[in-house]
Amino acid sequence: MLDSAGIGGAPDAAEFGDAGADTFGTCYKSGEMNVPNMEKFGLRNIEGTSFYDPKDEVEGCYCRMHEKSRGKDTTVGHWEMAGMVSPKPLPTYPNGFPQEVLDAISKATGRGILCNKTYSGTEVIKDYGKQHVETGDLIVYTSADSVLQIAAHEDIVPIDELYEICHKARDIMQGEHGVGRIIARPFEGEWPFQRTVRRHDFSLQPPRETVLDALKAEGFMSIGVGKIYDIFAGKSVMYSYSNKGNEANMVRTIDIADAAFEGLCYVNLVDTDMIYGHRRDIAGYTKALNTADRQFGELMEKMGPEDILIITADHGCDPGYTGTDHTREDIPCLIWGPSLKKGVDIGTRDTFADMAATIAEYFGIAYRGDGTSFLSKIL
């Protein structure tokens, strides 16, 4: 799951203020894209993309997918591809959180609140970090996503305390204020401070069954690499490896593929979104895609005759677009495996959940989620 690697063209992009956004297209326009494996799987054969340049020797199956959920964030994107469409958007707070929420967090934690605005994560610690260090008050902020983020200096609020604060905030932010994620954003050093790698997400549990639940119920393995455990609040993620960055996450995935297991290994590669997309770094985003593509080649070498690789995304975050937020885009779905047909265009799918339905049919498990399987088209 290449976090935020959209392909543009969402029919409802204008409703989200994202008309013309095209993450992959921006990277191709940079002239530095080098993704031969994804192109071999059918990336440039997806009709309607700005980079459409169909190849004859395609070894994978491919399609574009619309998002049916009313959102463009990590939580609803991952939930949908796991089989749960969210027709109602999770709450967002473009003008900050209501006072009763702030009062409840302050009472639960014994600390004051700073900021309470929509902010860039790197800018907010520049603007409020000194005041936080002086007072011990928490920096609470949000974004266009359904998130409440809490930033704190690790020398002022030790990391275990920050996580406990986020647990308390998660308990408060339910029901009407049930944001998709509470995010711990620790930082360190002297001004201008630097964020640390000990970020942690505290998500809502999916309110309905996903394909992960169905797999677990029938004895199959579900392994999460990167943010997967956090996104699903641990629900039916049986083994988890925390985020160490894209390259390390792919090394872990390649090791997992080299072992014997039956089930799903669900991998999030977040650097494209977190480090490059939100910071509108076209060169960095493009390089991250190139590196991931090279590692996909290494992964293919470890795959067995019955293994299937799906490469996809959860939304867009066009590094060439205005602002710093996610962008509403269609996503690619590239499927490769030794037992699959080659060069099959699966067309345009109206929900990410078709991936979950396909996975469920492949394992022959009972499935009550959303989506329609395309397994018969690719086997």
N, C-alpha and C positions, 0 to 999 in steps of 0.2 A: 504494500500500500504506500505509493509515493505521495506523501502528504501534500495536498493542495495542487497536484499536477493536472489541472484541468486542461481541456482542449477547446474552450470557447463554445459559442453557439448555443448556449442555453436559451430556449424559447421565451423564458420569463426573466431573462437577465435584467431587462429595463425596470421591472418591478422592484428589483433589489438595488437599483442605481448602478448596475454593472454592464450596461450595454457596451459591447465591443471588447470586453475583457477576454483574454486568450493567453493563458499561461504558457502552454507549449509553443504557441505561435510566436510569442515574444522571444522565447529562447531560440527558436529557429532563426528568427530575424537577426539575432546577434551574430550569426555566421560562425559560431563556435560549437554548435551542436555536433556530437559524435556519439550516436546511440545505435550502432549497427544491430545489436540484438533486438531491441524493441522494434526497429524497422523490419527486421527479419520476421518478427511475430505479427506484423501487420499494421504498425502504428501509422505509417503514411498512406495506407490503403483505406483508412477510415474516411468515408465520404463527408463532404461538407466542412472539413477543417481547412484552415488557412494554409496549411503545409501539405495538403493533399498532393501526392506524387506517387501513384500506385506502382508497386514493384511486382514483377512476375514471379520471382522465386520466394514466396511467402511460406514459412514453415508453421505459423501459428494460426489461430482463429481470432477474430477481432470484431469489436462493435463499439458504438458510442452509447452512453447511457444518460438519460435525463434523471434528475433528482426529483422524486415525488414529494419528499418531506419539505415543509415550509421552513427552510433554513439554509445556511451555507457555512456551517461550522463543523468542527471535529466530531462532536457527540452525535448529532443527528445523521451525519454522513456515515459514520461507522455503524450506528444502529441500523440504518437502512440497508447497508450492504450485508449485514448479518441477518436481515429478514424482518425488520420492524420499521415501517414507514411512520413518520411523525406528522400527521396532518395539521396539528396545531403547533405553531412555533413556540419554542421555549422562551421565557421572558428575557428581555434585554432592557438595559437601563442607560439610554444615551444621555440622560440628564443627571445621572448619579442615583444612588440608592435612597429610598425614603428614610426619614429620620428614625422611624421605629425599628428598621433593620439595623441601622448604625448603633442605636441605643442598646439593642439586644446583644450585638457583638461586643460592644464595649463592656456591658455588664457581665457577660460570660467570660471575658478574658482579663478584665481589670485594666485595660489599656484604652487610651484615647484613640481617636480616628483622625487621620490626615487625608487630604485630597478629595476623595469621593467624586471623581470625574472620569470621563473617558480619556484614556492616556496611552501613549506608547510606553512599553515597559522599560525601555532604556532611558527615555526622557524623564519618566516620573521619579526615578531615583536621583537624577541630576537635580530636579527641582525641589524635591521634598526630602531627599536623603539626609541632609544636614539637620533639618528640623527633627526628623525621626531619631537621629543619633542623640540629639540634645534632650529630647523629651521621652523617648521610649514609646511614643504613639505609633500605631500601625498605619502604614500607607495602604489605603484601600482604594482600588480603582477598577475600571472595567474597560470594555472595548465594544466593538459592534457585535461581538459574539455574546452568547448567553453565559457570561462568566462573572464571578467576583474574584478579584486577585488581591492577594495580601503580600506586600513586599516588606521585608525587614532585614536589617543588618545582622549577620550571624553573631557578632560580638555583643549585640544589644538584646536580641531575641535568639537564643540557641535554637538550632535546627529542630530538635525534638519538641521544643515549646511551640515553634511556628507550626509544625505539623498538628499538634494538639489544638492550637488556635483554629486551624483550618477544619479540623474535625468538628469543633464546636460551631463554626460558621456553617458547615454542611448541615448540621442538625437544625439550625435556624432557617436555612434557605430551603424550605420544603413547600409543597403546595403552591400557593399563589406566587411565591418567590423562589420556586424551585429551578434555579439556574442550572444549566447543564454541568458546569464545573466550578468548583472552588479551587483556585490555583495558588500554591505556596511559591513565592518568588524571592528566595533568599539572595542577598548580595553581600559583598565584602570589600575590604580595603579602604583607602582614603578617597575623598571626592576628587574627580568624578567616579563614583563607585562602579564595581564590576559585578554583574550577576554571576552566581555560581551554578554548577551543574546539578545542585540538589533540589531543583524544581520538583514539585509533586502535584499531581492533579487528584482531586477528590470529586468523583462524578456521581451523578444520580444513577441508581440502578435502572436498567431498562425495565419499563413497566410491563412488558409482555415478553413472551418466550422468543429467544433468538436461536439461530442454528447452533450456537455454542451449547445452549441448554439441551437441544435435541441430540447433539453428538454425545454429550456427557451421559445423558439418560440411557443411551444404548451402548455404553461401554467404550466409546472411542475417545482418543486423546484430544485435548485442546490446549495448545501451547501459545502463549503470547510473548512477543518480542517487541521491546520498545514500550510505547504508551498503552498497549492493548489492555493490560490489567486495570490501569487507571480509568480508561474510557468506559469499561464495562463494570466498574466498581468491584472487580474481582469475580463477578457472577459467571460461574462455569468456566473460568480460565484456570485450568488445573495446574499448569506449570507456567511460571513467568520469569522473564529475563528483562530487567529494567533498561531504560533507554541509556545507551552509551554513545549515541551519535550514529549517523547512517552507516559509516564504514564498519564500525565495531558490531552494529546490529546485523549487518549482512554476513560478517564473519561468523557470528553466532548461528545465523540461519543456515549457513553452509555446513557447519558442524552438525546441526540438528538433522539436516537432510542426509548426512552420512551415517546417521544412526537408524535403528529399526523402530518405527512406531507407526500405528494406524490412527489417522485422525487429521486434524487441521492445525497447521502452524500459521498463525496470523501475525503478520509483521508490519509494524508502522515505522516508516523512515521519515522522521519529522524535520530533519534539517532543511529540506527544501522550503517548508512553510515557516518554521520558527526563526531560522537564521537568515534566510535569503528572501523569502516572499514578502514577509511583513516589513522588512527593511528595504524592499524594492531594489534588490541587488541582482541585476540581470546576469552579470558575469558569474557571480557565485552560484546562482540557481542553476545556470546552464552547466557549470562544472560539476555540481552535485548530481545532476541527471546523468552526465557522462560517466561519472564514477560508479553510480548505481548500475548503469547498463553493463559496464565491464564486469561487475560482480555478479550480475545475472548470468553472464556466460560461465563463471566459475560454478554457480549453483546448478546450472543445467548438467554439468559434468557429474554431479553427485546424485542426480535424480534417477530413481528406478523406473522400470517399465510401466508401472501403474501410477506413478506420481504425476500430478498436474500442477503447473505453475500458473497463477493468475496475477497479472500486474494491473493495478488500477489506482484510483485516487478517491478522495472523499469530498472535494470541492475544488475551487481554484484559489490562487493568491498571486495574480498576475504581477510579476516584478516590474513590469513596464506601465502599470495602471496608476491612476491617481490615488492618493491616500495611502493608508497602510493596512487596510482590512482585507479579509477574504473576499473573493469574487465569485458570484454565482455563475457557474459554468457546467457544461456537460463534462463527463469524464471518459477516459479510455478504459476499455476492458480488453486486455490481451491475454490469450490463453494458449499455453504450450504444454505438450506432453508427448512422450514416445508413442502412446496408444491413441493419440487424437488424429483427426483429419488435418490436412494442411490447406491453408489458404481459404478458409471458410469465412465469409462475411456474414456475421450474425445480425447485421442491420443496426437499427436504432431501438434501444430498449427503453421502456417508459419508467423504469425504476431500477435503482441499484440492487434492490432485493432479489432480482433475478439470479444474482450470483449465489445467494444463500439457498435459493430453491434448487439450483443446479448442484451445489455441493451436497445438499440433503439427498437428492436423487442418486447421486454417484455412490453415496454410502448406503443407500437403501434404508434410510431411517424415516420414522414418522416425523412429519413436519407440519406445523400449523401456522407458519409465518407467511409473510407477504411474498409476492413475486411469482414468476413463472419460469420453470426450468428450461434451459436451452441445451440440455445434455444430449438429446437425440440428434442435434445438429452438428455436434463436434465429435462424438464417438465414432 
